[in-house]
Amino acid sequence: MSLLYSKDKYAQIIKTQAKNLGFDFCGISKAGFLEEEAPRLENWLNQNYHGQMGYLANNFDKRLDPTKLVEGAKTVVSLIYNYYPAKKLSEDPQDYKIAKYAYGKDYHFVIKDKLRDFLQKLNEEIGEIGGRAFVDSAPVMERQWAQKSGLGWTGKNSLLLNRQMGSFFFLAELIIDLEVSPDTPMAKDYCGTCTKCIDACPTDAIVKPGVVDGSKCISYFTIELKDQIPTEVKGKFENWVFGCDICQDVCPWNRFSKPHQEPEFNPHPELMSFSKKDWEEITQETFNKVFQKSAVKRPKLEGLRRNISFVKK
């Protein structure tokens, strides 16, 4: 396509639209092969840290190079969308817990709609842009692209950390065929000597700074694992029955987290008053109603019941 504006002007337009759509941060990087990530990813897979998540071993080349994923790709637009809730479901440590990202409507639906609007608005303002939108739904190395575009750095728990808002956010991308001025990568690691996330993980899933053995993570056991949960982790879940926020809750950077402004992420009213008994006696009807469009539907009621009975004292 012929250049209507300068590459700097395109960056300005993209960032303005991102802000208008409610994204907290937007960073831009040049699409290409992630050379440094190739050996890291290969090593991670060879260690079998992905467990039963076989899909993570697929599309190795596409995962490292967005130009193989999107024809003519020139730019990766990385976006941050806050999900930190105004209040926890319960302050009682004895209650069953689900990860904060799953309190409301499944983020895939919410953010995908925003990304469609984003592309449409860019097409209206700039002209026809080819590209695709991604929200944790394809072989895109989201954290690496976000870091490359200056949005944060990789914490010891392997999550992207942002100095202004910690880590309770979703990442999303637009991979487009428009050449745009890139941002400067985040070169500095602001974790310093802190090891709070490593020390707090009850299943020792963080094997070294920045590397998580996914097959030992509570989120993996409660969401991805289809088999029975191994007995050796019995008593280590601290009442998490869907996902886990331990390594984020202890992270000092999350003292900067502020409540999200997305009504779709607010919990179902009934969920706010769930007692342990409600969780333990949940019926298919209640499950369907309370978690109608929630990520909690992923392991199905059968999986949720398995998790509850596993952590039940």
RALINHU-V411208 format. One record per backbone hydrogen bond with DSSP energy under -0.5 kcal/mol. CO is the residue of the C=O (numbers start at 1). NH is the residue of the N-H. If there is no record, write none. Layout:
# RALINHU-V411208
co->CO nh->NH
co->CO nh->NH
This chain:
# RALINHU-V411208
co->6 nh->10
co->7 nh->11
co->7 nh->181
co->8 nh->12
co->9 nh->13
co->10 nh->14
co->11 nh->15
co->12 nh->16
co->13 nh->17
co->14 nh->18
co->15 nh->19
co->16 nh->20
co->17 nh->21
co->18 nh->23
co->19 nh->22
co->25 nh->80
co->27 nh->78
co->28 nh->183
co->29 nh->76
co->32 nh->66
co->33 nh->35
co->34 nh->37
co->34 nh->38
co->35 nh->39
co->36 nh->40
co->37 nh->41
co->38 nh->42
co->39 nh->43
co->40 nh->44
co->41 nh->45
co->42 nh->46
co->43 nh->47
co->44 nh->49
co->45 nh->48
co->48 nh->51
co->49 nh->214
co->49 nh->215
co->50 nh->53
co->52 nh->54
co->53 nh->56
co->54 nh->57
co->54 nh->58
co->55 nh->58
co->59 nh->63
co->60 nh->64
co->61 nh->65
co->63 nh->141
co->64 nh->34
co->65 nh->68
co->66 nh->69
co->66 nh->70
co->70 nh->73
co->74 nh->31
co->75 nh->77
co->75 nh->176
co->76 nh->29
co->76 nh->78
co->77 nh->174
co->78 nh->27
co->79 nh->172
co->80 nh->24
co->80 nh->25
co->81 nh->170
co->84 nh->260
co->91 nh->93
co->92 nh->95
co->97 nh->241
co->97 nh->242
co->99 nh->102
co->100 nh->103
co->103 nh->268
co->106 nh->109
co->106 nh->110
co->107 nh->111
co->108 nh->112
co->109 nh->113
co->110 nh->114
co->111 nh->115
co->112 nh->116
co->113 nh->117
co->114 nh->118
co->115 nh->119
co->116 nh->120
co->117 nh->121
co->118 nh->122
co->119 nh->123
co->120 nh->124
co->121 nh->125
co->122 nh->126
co->122 nh->127
co->123 nh->127
co->130 nh->177
co->132 nh->175
co->134 nh->173
co->138 nh->140
co->140 nh->142
co->141 nh->145
co->142 nh->146
co->143 nh->147
co->144 nh->148
co->145 nh->149
co->146 nh->151
co->147 nh->150
co->147 nh->186
co->153 nh->155
co->153 nh->161
co->155 nh->158
co->156 nh->210
co->159 nh->155
co->161 nh->153
co->162 nh->166
co->165 nh->168
co->166 nh->162
co->167 nh->169
co->168 nh->83
co->168 nh->84
co->170 nh->81
co->172 nh->79
co->173 nh->134
co->174 nh->77
co->174 nh->176
co->175 nh->132
co->176 nh->74
co->176 nh->75
co->178 nh->180
co->185 nh->187
co->188 nh->190
co->189 nh->192
co->191 nh->194
co->195 nh->199
co->196 nh->200
co->197 nh->201
co->201 nh->204
co->205 nh->207
co->205 nh->213
co->208 nh->211
co->210 nh->212
co->211 nh->207
co->211 nh->208
co->212 nh->214
co->213 nh->216
co->214 nh->217
co->217 nh->221
co->218 nh->222
co->219 nh->223
co->219 nh->224
co->220 nh->224
co->220 nh->225
co->230 nh->233
co->231 nh->234
co->233 nh->236
co->237 nh->240
co->239 nh->97
co->239 nh->241
co->242 nh->99
co->245 nh->248
co->245 nh->249
co->246 nh->250
co->248 nh->251
co->251 nh->254
co->252 nh->255
co->253 nh->256
co->254 nh->257
co->261 nh->263
co->262 nh->265
co->263 nh->266
co->264 nh->105
co->268 nh->271
co->268 nh->272
co->269 nh->273
co->270 nh->273
co->271 nh->274
co->275 nh->279
co->276 nh->280
co->277 nh->281
co->279 nh->282
co->283 nh->287
co->284 nh->288
co->285 nh->289
co->286 nh->290
co->287 nh->291
co->289 nh->292
co->291 nh->294
co->293 nh->106
co->294 nh->297
co->295 nh->298
co->297 nh->300
co->299 nh->303
co->300 nh->304
co->301 nh->305
co->302 nh->306
co->303 nh->307
co->304 nh->308
co->305 nh->309
co->306 nh->310
co->307 nh->311
co->308 nh->312
